[in-house]
């Protein structure tokens, strides 16, 4: 995990990792939507069912000093794809597309020989799409948009390393859940002190956790 992160940083900084003897690693970035950092088991939430994410955290590197540049959807994504603060990207507000003169880091991976993939929620503007060789924006295959993820990997050119930007619509209102996806019991949840502890809050919290579990 750490090696993958270091190599990705190396590409962004222009370090010639491509001259190394070892093959370049594949890299997958998973992004949830509207999930607070402390609403995962690996960060101490004992109510939410996030077993797969917790397992990745336990076997890899858990970030404990990472910070969000802004608590808004598209500006946050534009920060991630450029490595810049919202006031420097040219897209500081919700629904603003990233200007074409901004460099999206997947394009640097393309230059280094990577096949780049995007599937699921996009929300960064048309200029970023060129940074992905395979761009499958939208909710295809499920309300979380995850239905295209495996297809992009199966259909990729196998002779190249790949970078995948897999962005889920979960967990985002309105809640879209089938009966079998309701896995949290509203009556047993711990309601945060800042919220009113009543049946409506508990059911809303359970539905939110259910969408996190689906993302997991």
C-alpha positions as CSV (number, residue, x, y, z in Angstrom):
1,X,0.0,0.0,0.0
2,X,2.7,2.5,1.0
3,X,4.8,1.6,-2.0
4,X,1.8,2.3,-4.3
5,X,1.3,5.7,-2.7
6,X,5.0,6.6,-3.0
7,X,5.1,5.6,-6.7
8,X,2.0,7.7,-7.4
9,X,3.5,10.6,-5.6
10,X,6.7,10.0,-7.6
11,X,4.7,10.4,-10.9
12,X,3.2,13.7,-9.6
13,X,6.6,15.0,-8.7
14,X,8.3,13.9,-11.9
15,X,10.5,11.2,-10.3
16,X,11.4,8.6,-13.0
17,X,10.0,5.5,-11.3
18,X,9.3,4.1,-14.7
19,X,13.0,3.3,-15.0
20,X,12.8,0.8,-12.2
21,X,13.1,-2.9,-12.9
22,X,9.9,-3.9,-11.1
23,X,6.6,-3.6,-13.0
24,X,4.5,-0.6,-12.2
25,X,1.7,-1.3,-9.7
26,X,-2.0,-1.1,-10.4
27,X,-3.7,1.6,-8.3
28,X,-7.4,1.9,-7.4
29,X,-8.9,4.9,-5.7
30,X,-12.3,4.3,-4.1
31,X,-14.4,7.4,-3.2
32,X,-17.6,7.4,-1.1
33,X,-20.1,10.2,-1.3
34,X,-21.1,12.2,1.8
35,X,-19.5,9.8,4.3
36,X,-18.0,11.3,7.4
37,X,-14.5,10.0,8.4
38,X,-15.8,8.7,11.7
39,X,-18.6,6.7,10.2
40,X,-16.5,3.7,9.5
41,X,-15.5,0.9,11.8
42,X,-11.7,1.5,11.3
43,X,-12.1,5.0,12.7
44,X,-14.0,3.9,15.8
45,X,-17.7,3.7,14.8
46,X,-18.9,0.4,16.4
47,X,-22.4,0.6,14.8
48,X,-21.7,0.8,11.1
49,X,-21.0,-2.4,9.1
50,X,-17.9,-1.7,7.1
51,X,-16.0,-5.0,7.3
52,X,-14.2,-4.8,4.0
53,X,-13.0,-1.3,4.5
54,X,-11.9,-2.2,8.0
55,X,-9.9,-5.2,6.7
56,X,-8.1,-2.9,4.2
57,X,-7.3,-0.5,7.0
58,X,-6.0,-3.3,9.2
59,X,-3.8,-4.8,6.5
60,X,-2.6,-1.5,5.0
61,X,-2.0,2.1,6.0
62,X,-4.7,4.0,7.9
63,X,-4.5,7.8,7.5
64,X,-5.0,9.6,10.8
65,X,-3.9,13.1,9.8
66,X,-5.7,13.7,6.5
67,X,-7.9,16.7,6.0
68,X,-10.7,17.6,3.6
69,X,-10.1,20.8,1.6
70,X,-13.8,21.6,1.6
71,X,-17.1,19.9,2.7
72,X,-18.7,20.1,-0.7
73,X,-18.9,17.5,-3.5
74,X,-17.4,18.8,-6.7
75,X,-14.9,21.3,-5.2
76,X,-13.5,18.4,-3.1
77,X,-13.2,16.1,-6.1
78,X,-11.5,18.8,-8.1
79,X,-9.0,19.2,-5.2
80,X,-8.3,15.5,-5.2
81,X,-7.8,15.3,-8.9
82,X,-5.4,18.3,-9.0
83,X,-3.8,18.3,-5.6
84,X,-4.8,21.9,-5.1
85,X,-7.0,23.9,-2.7
86,X,-10.4,24.9,-4.1
87,X,-9.4,28.6,-4.3
88,X,-6.6,27.5,-6.6
89,X,-8.4,25.1,-8.9
90,X,-10.8,27.6,-10.5
91,X,-13.7,25.5,-9.3
92,X,-14.2,26.5,-5.7
93,X,-18.0,26.2,-5.6
94,X,-20.5,23.4,-6.0
95,X,-21.2,22.4,-9.7
96,X,-18.3,24.5,-11.0
97,X,-16.4,22.5,-13.7
98,X,-12.7,22.3,-13.4
99,X,-11.1,24.7,-15.9
100,X,-9.2,23.1,-18.9
101,X,-5.9,24.7,-17.9
102,X,-5.8,22.6,-14.6
103,X,-3.7,19.4,-14.6
104,X,-5.6,16.3,-13.5
105,X,-3.1,13.8,-12.1
106,X,-4.5,10.8,-14.1
107,X,-3.2,12.5,-17.2
108,X,0.3,12.3,-15.8
109,X,-0.2,8.6,-15.2
110,X,-1.3,8.3,-18.8
111,X,2.0,9.9,-19.8
112,X,3.8,7.3,-17.7
113,X,2.1,4.4,-19.5
114,X,-0.9,3.8,-17.4
115,X,-4.4,2.9,-18.7
116,X,-6.7,5.2,-16.7
117,X,-10.3,4.4,-15.7
118,X,-13.2,6.3,-14.2
119,X,-16.5,4.8,-13.3
120,X,-19.4,6.0,-11.1
121,X,-19.9,9.6,-9.9
122,X,-17.9,12.2,-11.8
123,X,-18.9,15.8,-11.0
124,X,-15.7,17.4,-12.1
125,X,-16.5,18.9,-15.5
126,X,-15.8,17.9,-19.1
127,X,-12.2,18.9,-19.2
128,X,-11.2,16.2,-16.8
129,X,-12.6,13.4,-18.9
130,X,-9.6,13.4,-21.2
131,X,-7.5,12.3,-18.2
132,X,-9.3,8.9,-18.4
133,X,-8.9,6.4,-21.2
134,X,-12.2,4.8,-20.2
135,X,-14.7,7.1,-18.6
136,X,-18.1,5.6,-17.5
137,X,-19.9,8.3,-15.7
138,X,-23.2,7.6,-14.0
139,X,-25.3,5.1,-11.9
140,X,-25.1,2.2,-14.3
141,X,-25.4,-1.2,-12.6
142,X,-26.9,0.0,-9.3
143,X,-27.8,3.1,-7.3
144,X,-24.2,3.4,-6.1
145,X,-22.8,3.4,-9.6
146,X,-20.6,0.4,-8.8
147,X,-22.0,-1.9,-11.6
148,X,-19.4,-0.7,-14.1
149,X,-16.4,-1.1,-11.9
150,X,-15.6,-4.8,-12.6
151,X,-16.4,-4.3,-16.3
152,X,-13.8,-1.6,-16.7
153,X,-11.2,-3.9,-15.2
154,X,-12.2,-6.9,-17.3
155,X,-12.1,-4.8,-20.5
156,X,-8.9,-3.0,-19.9
157,X,-5.7,-3.6,-22.0
158,X,-3.9,-6.3,-20.0
159,X,-0.5,-5.2,-21.2
160,X,-0.6,-1.9,-19.3
161,X,-0.7,-1.0,-15.6
162,X,-4.0,0.7,-14.7
163,X,-5.2,3.4,-12.4
164,X,-8.9,3.3,-11.5
165,X,-11.0,6.2,-10.0
166,X,-14.0,4.4,-8.7
167,X,-16.5,6.9,-7.2
168,X,-19.7,5.7,-5.6
169,X,-23.0,7.6,-5.2
170,X,-23.3,6.0,-1.8
171,X,-24.0,7.3,0.8
172,X,-26.1,10.2,-0.6
173,X,-29.7,11.2,-0.2
174,X,-32.2,10.2,-1.3
175,X,-31.7,6.7,0.3
176,X,-32.2,4.0,-2.3
177,X,-32.2,0.6,-0.6
178,X,-33.7,-2.8,-1.3
179,X,-35.1,-4.8,1.6
180,X,-32.1,-7.1,1.7
181,X,-29.8,-4.1,2.0
182,X,-31.3,-2.9,5.2
183,X,-28.7,-4.4,7.6
184,X,-28.7,-1.9,10.5
185,X,-31.2,-2.0,13.4
186,X,-32.4,1.6,14.1
187,X,-33.3,0.7,17.7
188,X,-29.8,-0.4,18.6
189,X,-27.8,2.5,17.1
190,X,-25.9,5.0,19.2
191,X,-27.3,8.4,18.2
192,X,-24.7,11.2,18.2
193,X,-25.2,13.8,20.9
194,X,-25.7,16.6,18.3
195,X,-28.8,14.8,16.9
196,X,-32.3,14.4,18.4
197,X,-32.7,10.8,19.6
198,X,-36.1,9.8,18.2
199,X,-37.5,7.2,15.8
200,X,-37.1,9.4,12.7
201,X,-33.5,10.2,13.5
202,X,-32.7,6.6,14.2
203,X,-34.3,5.4,11.0
204,X,-32.5,8.0,8.9
205,X,-29.2,7.1,10.6
206,X,-29.8,3.4,9.9
207,X,-30.5,4.1,6.2
208,X,-27.3,6.2,6.0
209,X,-25.3,3.3,7.5
210,X,-27.0,0.9,5.2
211,X,-25.7,2.8,2.2
212,X,-22.2,2.8,3.7
213,X,-22.5,-0.9,4.0
214,X,-23.5,-1.2,0.4
215,X,-20.5,0.8,-0.6
216,X,-18.4,-1.5,1.6
